[in-house]
Amino acid sequence: MSDFDSSQWADSEFSQEYRKYANDYLPDRFKLIEIVKSFFRHFIYEVDAPRVLDLGCGDGLLMQELMKSDNRIRATLVDGFSEMLESAKKRLADFRDVQFVQATFQDLLVDDPLHTSFDFILSSFAIHHLETQEKKALFEYIYHHLSADGFFLNLDVVLAPYQDLEEWYLSLWREWISASVDSARKPDLLPIPQQYKDNPDNFPDTLSSQLEALQAIGFKNVDCFYKYGIFTIFGGKR
Ligand SMILES: C[S@@+](CC[C@H](N)C(=O)[O-])C[C@H]1O[C@@H](n2cnc3c(N)ncnc32)[C@H](O)[C@@H]1O
């Protein structure tokens, strides 16, 4: 079983570095956010005062962008690390209907602090820190916290189904970084794809196995909505 407290995400310096540099090395981060906003407009907009949950919210960027586009949202943000939640609180200070919950995914599964259902559940670049069985348990938790016809979207990295594909996907990621940052920053940022691969806190599963897991739980309209190498958006509907 994975252990949040012994992971790098419970380390202040590691968490600060992520907040500082993620825009520079996560390919097309804002395009992914635009896709989420479009999905929300298309599928959730008709709901009155929609309840939205972000699992592993980090500094709250995704929720901030979504709330800027719809101020009726009632937001709940969950993260295992207090400093991440503090950053999210600062970022979302201007929005009124926002709740912050410090809990690990493992905590949610054992002693659930969220006693409500949500119209839209999101997670970005967080669930791959769980092992396969824990992911399935969290997907099940998510299913049971969705309102009727509510949607789940997971923006996350996945494992390629073949080793040679995985190698190319990591090259593709390096090529993206190389084309996006100036020369002075390349020595710091180009090693990140390999560091991601070597990091023992990352447990990515293949996209197909996760889509199958969602279907087996009962999610409908399961699909992958975006893919660029290992970077995906996938999910489904209750
Ligand atoms: C890569 S960051 C992503 C943050 C944010 N969602 C984003 O897209 O920028 C991963 C986040 O998941 C949180 N996290 C990792 N493992 C977790 C766990 N087991 N339970 C709760 N939060 C976790 C970390 O604290 C961190 O904020």
PDBQT file of the ligand as one rigid body, heavy atoms in Angstrom, charges set to zero:
ROOT
HETATM    1  C1  LIG A 301       1.478  16.455  -9.159  1.00  0.00    +0.000 C 
HETATM    2  S1  LIG A 301       0.618  17.283  -7.874  1.00  0.00    +0.000 S 
HETATM    3  C2  LIG A 301      -0.829  17.831  -8.755  1.00  0.00    +0.000 C 
HETATM    4  C3  LIG A 301      -1.488  18.986  -8.084  1.00  0.00    +0.000 C 
HETATM    5  C4  LIG A 301      -2.670  19.588  -8.850  1.00  0.00    +0.000 C 
HETATM    6  N1  LIG A 301      -3.780  18.664  -8.957  1.00  0.00    +0.000 N 
HETATM    7  C5  LIG A 301      -2.231  20.044 -10.205  1.00  0.00    +0.000 C 
HETATM    8  O1  LIG A 301      -2.725  19.522 -11.223  1.00  0.00    +0.000 OA
HETATM    9  O2  LIG A 301      -1.358  20.913 -10.274  1.00  0.00    +0.000 OA
HETATM   10  C6  LIG A 301      -0.015  15.926  -6.940  1.00  0.00    +0.000 C 
HETATM   11  C7  LIG A 301      -0.893  16.394  -5.783  1.00  0.00    +0.000 C 
HETATM   12  O3  LIG A 301      -1.529  15.265  -5.216  1.00  0.00    +0.000 OA
HETATM   13  C8  LIG A 301      -1.355  15.287  -3.809  1.00  0.00    +0.000 C 
HETATM   14  N2  LIG A 301      -1.303  13.879  -3.410  1.00  0.00    +0.000 N 
HETATM   15  C9  LIG A 301      -0.407  12.946  -3.812  1.00  0.00    +0.000 A 
HETATM   16  N3  LIG A 301      -0.705  11.769  -3.247  1.00  0.00    +0.000 NA
HETATM   17  C10 LIG A 301      -1.810  11.962  -2.490  1.00  0.00    +0.000 A 
HETATM   18  C11 LIG A 301      -2.584  11.124  -1.645  1.00  0.00    +0.000 A 
HETATM   19  N4  LIG A 301      -2.287   9.842  -1.491  1.00  0.00    +0.000 N 
HETATM   20  N5  LIG A 301      -3.634  11.659  -1.000  1.00  0.00    +0.000 NA
HETATM   21  C12 LIG A 301      -3.962  12.982  -1.159  1.00  0.00    +0.000 A 
HETATM   22  N6  LIG A 301      -3.245  13.839  -1.917  1.00  0.00    +0.000 NA
HETATM   23  C13 LIG A 301      -2.191  13.313  -2.583  1.00  0.00    +0.000 A 
HETATM   24  C14 LIG A 301      -0.070  16.049  -3.565  1.00  0.00    +0.000 C 
HETATM   25  O4  LIG A 301      -0.004  16.616  -2.276  1.00  0.00    +0.000 OA
HETATM   26  C15 LIG A 301      -0.110  17.084  -4.664  1.00  0.00    +0.000 C 
HETATM   27  O5  LIG A 301      -0.784  18.242  -4.258  1.00  0.00    +0.000 OA
ENDROOT
TORSDOF 0
